Amino acid sequence: MVDSRSCHSAPTCFGRGFDGGKKIKGIKIHLAVDKYGFPLAITVSPANRHDSRGIVPVLHQLAGRGFKGTALGDLSYRGQRLSKAGEALGIAIQPSAGGHGGTFIPEGIRWVVERSLAWISRYRRLNTIFERTEAHLVAFIEIAFISILSRRLMRLATQEISD
């Protein structure tokens, strides 16, 4: 599953844009996760970059790690340019609608990427971005996921011991 999240950023941040849909001046985090919510690829871009253009580096990371198959996303991941880029990498992009009557309801298993983005939004450091380089921001996102997933593993291990 693939999706993105716009975040506020400081004026000193590495690349800053204005997301007109969400009225946010900052950056955008592009994320690909597996069916359990574990991150497979992470990139960041200015907030004014459209999702269909910002996800291409994520697809390159996935292809570089040997991923072949279908990537699920919302309707912002449609278009001939993106589908051609995905086909060249061996990844099919499958956009699907995410709501009915103006309410957001993730369809199928797409809720997993929304949950992963919500997990990292709990980290105060990732709500307003102050990093001066993209690499530092990606590292902080990876650290947040390590923390989240290690706590989940501890919970699972204690449940197995008590059973």
Summary of the structure (lengths in Angstrom):
residues: 163
radius of gyration: 16.3
end to end distance: 32.6
largest distance: 52.2
contacts: 486
relative contact order: 0.18
helix: 44%
strand: 28%
